[in-house]
């Protein structure tokens, strides 16, 4: 039976999708990429911000049209939107046969079987449960890198964020389970492992009584076949000494951290429910750069938060100018129902939000372009991602670049390279966010 799987949203959602795909592959479903050929369609949804919610709803409605036409036998909706709006989905889109919440994805095969038998239903497990481990994950990222989700949920309760309501409290995945999964991924040819969670830095505190990310990293570094280990989503206030030291010591750990900072005005940070001040943020950034001089720091910011004054925005601009982050993304504030920030006074007009975002991105563009120029002449290790069509060139990433969110390096060579190969490259030029290089024989 043909099955189309659509995964929306973040890399953490992608891990859930790959687990479900593995379970369904083991059941004998034939995975296809054309909705017109599908007997079953599964949509793993996102609803983190308004745009993601709209994309999820639009996708469900588009796929529901195939159900109306008669070929499609079952339409299943999973993930964050399903967790949050399960009854509304059933009421408003009758073509949907089954809805699975964020902790029920391990029941996907049963849900499809019941839907095909005309007995579709909602499956909403305890939101603070950990789904049971599945079989072999079906990696969809090309095979040479993969994400490892080390925890579920979040305890931070930032005033703009709905995640604790739809993903539950913070709970770490037991270390032995992660090491088994990582070993299996390495056995499938994965060379770069990217650690993700709503927050990675708190890993293990709930299970082992102390932050244990450094211990997990040490164990992961022992797995043969892995060349790079990358850490995303480290809350700055939770960075701790043992983590810094293991990053310095272990050669496999990329000198790269993603720090979701969100703002630099103390008043806005307080109203966001964040747990840092500007002074603390600056101290953390300086410490990381002092301890690991070649570290690449990525961050994300929110502009146009309720009540943000022109002066507070200018304070954020000044902070970005001073800190010179290697990588930076900016989101305009999106009011989400059932969050405290959505009801705060002083909601900012969309046009003002966009103008402030554009100003920050223009500044960051200058910083990024200047940093790219400083790379010229340097020798770097590159993971090859693929060949450029009709050219003697390949595209790849350095340790400074996470997949899908950062830049690339284009390598000119007549030698034949394979995706997942590591190559030494000399940087010869810069193209805005990307680099150009030549293979070092």
Secondary structure as the mmCIF struct_conf table of DSSP 4:
data_model
#
loop_
_struct_conf.conf_type_id
_struct_conf.id
_struct_conf.beg_label_comp_id
_struct_conf.beg_label_asym_id
_struct_conf.beg_label_seq_id
_struct_conf.end_label_comp_id
_struct_conf.end_label_asym_id
_struct_conf.end_label_seq_id
STRN STRN1 UNK A 2 UNK A 7
BEND BEND1 UNK A 9 UNK A 9
HELX_RH_AL_P HELX_RH_AL_P1 UNK A 11 UNK A 26
TURN_TY1_P TURN_TY1_P1 UNK A 27 UNK A 28
STRN STRN2 UNK A 30 UNK A 32
BEND BEND2 UNK A 33 UNK A 33
HELX_RH_3T_P HELX_RH_3T_P1 UNK A 35 UNK A 37
BEND BEND3 UNK A 39 UNK A 39
STRN STRN3 UNK A 40 UNK A 45
BEND BEND4 UNK A 48 UNK A 49
HELX_RH_AL_P HELX_RH_AL_P2 UNK A 50 UNK A 69
TURN_TY1_P TURN_TY1_P2 UNK A 70 UNK A 70
STRN STRN4 UNK A 74 UNK A 79
HELX_RH_AL_P HELX_RH_AL_P3 UNK A 80 UNK A 84
BEND BEND5 UNK A 85 UNK A 85
HELX_RH_AL_P HELX_RH_AL_P4 UNK A 86 UNK A 92
TURN_TY1_P TURN_TY1_P3 UNK A 94 UNK A 95
STRN STRN5 UNK A 98 UNK A 100
TURN_TY1_P TURN_TY1_P4 UNK A 102 UNK A 103
HELX_RH_3T_P HELX_RH_3T_P2 UNK A 105 UNK A 107
HELX_RH_AL_P HELX_RH_AL_P5 UNK A 108 UNK A 116
TURN_TY1_P TURN_TY1_P5 UNK A 117 UNK A 118
STRN STRN6 UNK A 122 UNK A 123
TURN_TY1_P TURN_TY1_P6 UNK A 127 UNK A 128
HELX_LH_PP_P HELX_LH_PP_P1 UNK A 131 UNK A 133
BEND BEND6 UNK A 135 UNK A 136
BEND BEND7 UNK A 141 UNK A 141
BEND BEND8 UNK A 143 UNK A 144
STRN STRN7 UNK A 145 UNK A 149
STRN STRN8 UNK A 151 UNK A 152
BEND BEND9 UNK A 155 UNK A 155
TURN_TY1_P TURN_TY1_P7 UNK A 159 UNK A 160
HELX_RH_AL_P HELX_RH_AL_P6 UNK A 163 UNK A 167
BEND BEND10 UNK A 169 UNK A 169
STRN STRN9 UNK A 171 UNK A 172
HELX_LH_PP_P HELX_LH_PP_P2 UNK A 173 UNK A 174
HELX_RH_AL_P HELX_RH_AL_P7 UNK A 175 UNK A 187
TURN_TY1_P TURN_TY1_P8 UNK A 188 UNK A 189
STRN STRN10 UNK A 192 UNK A 196
BEND BEND11 UNK A 197 UNK A 198
BEND BEND12 UNK A 200 UNK A 200
TURN_TY1_P TURN_TY1_P9 UNK A 201 UNK A 204
HELX_RH_AL_P HELX_RH_AL_P8 UNK A 205 UNK A 208
BEND BEND13 UNK A 209 UNK A 210
HELX_RH_AL_P HELX_RH_AL_P9 UNK A 213 UNK A 220
TURN_TY1_P TURN_TY1_P10 UNK A 221 UNK A 222
BEND BEND14 UNK A 223 UNK A 223
TURN_TY1_P TURN_TY1_P11 UNK A 224 UNK A 225
STRN STRN11 UNK A 228 UNK A 231
HELX_RH_3T_P HELX_RH_3T_P3 UNK A 236 UNK A 238
HELX_RH_AL_P HELX_RH_AL_P10 UNK A 241 UNK A 249
TURN_TY1_P TURN_TY1_P12 UNK A 251 UNK A 252
STRN STRN12 UNK A 253 UNK A 262
HELX_RH_AL_P HELX_RH_AL_P11 UNK A 266 UNK A 272
TURN_TY1_P TURN_TY1_P13 UNK A 273 UNK A 273
BEND BEND15 UNK A 275 UNK A 275
HELX_RH_AL_P HELX_RH_AL_P12 UNK A 278 UNK A 291
BEND BEND16 UNK A 292 UNK A 292
TURN_TY1_P TURN_TY1_P14 UNK A 293 UNK A 294
STRN STRN13 UNK A 296 UNK A 303
BEND BEND17 UNK A 304 UNK A 304
TURN_TY1_P TURN_TY1_P15 UNK A 306 UNK A 307
HELX_RH_AL_P HELX_RH_AL_P13 UNK A 310 UNK A 323
BEND BEND18 UNK A 326 UNK A 326
STRN STRN14 UNK A 327 UNK A 332
TURN_TY1_P TURN_TY1_P16 UNK A 337 UNK A 338
BEND BEND19 UNK A 339 UNK A 339
HELX_RH_3T_P HELX_RH_3T_P4 UNK A 340 UNK A 343
BEND BEND20 UNK A 345 UNK A 345
HELX_LH_PP_P HELX_LH_PP_P3 UNK A 347 UNK A 349
HELX_RH_AL_P HELX_RH_AL_P14 UNK A 350 UNK A 374
TURN_TY1_P TURN_TY1_P17 UNK A 375 UNK A 377
STRN STRN15 UNK A 379 UNK A 387
HELX_LH_PP_P HELX_LH_PP_P4 UNK A 388 UNK A 388
TURN_TY1_P TURN_TY1_P18 UNK A 389 UNK A 390
BEND BEND21 UNK A 391 UNK A 392
STRN STRN16 UNK A 393 UNK A 397
TURN_TY1_P TURN_TY1_P19 UNK A 399 UNK A 400
TURN_TY1_P TURN_TY1_P20 UNK A 403 UNK A 405
BEND BEND22 UNK A 406 UNK A 406
STRN STRN17 UNK A 409 UNK A 412
BEND BEND23 UNK A 414 UNK A 415
TURN_TY1_P TURN_TY1_P21 UNK A 419 UNK A 420
STRN STRN18 UNK A 422 UNK A 431
TURN_TY1_P TURN_TY1_P22 UNK A 432 UNK A 433
STRN STRN19 UNK A 434 UNK A 439
#
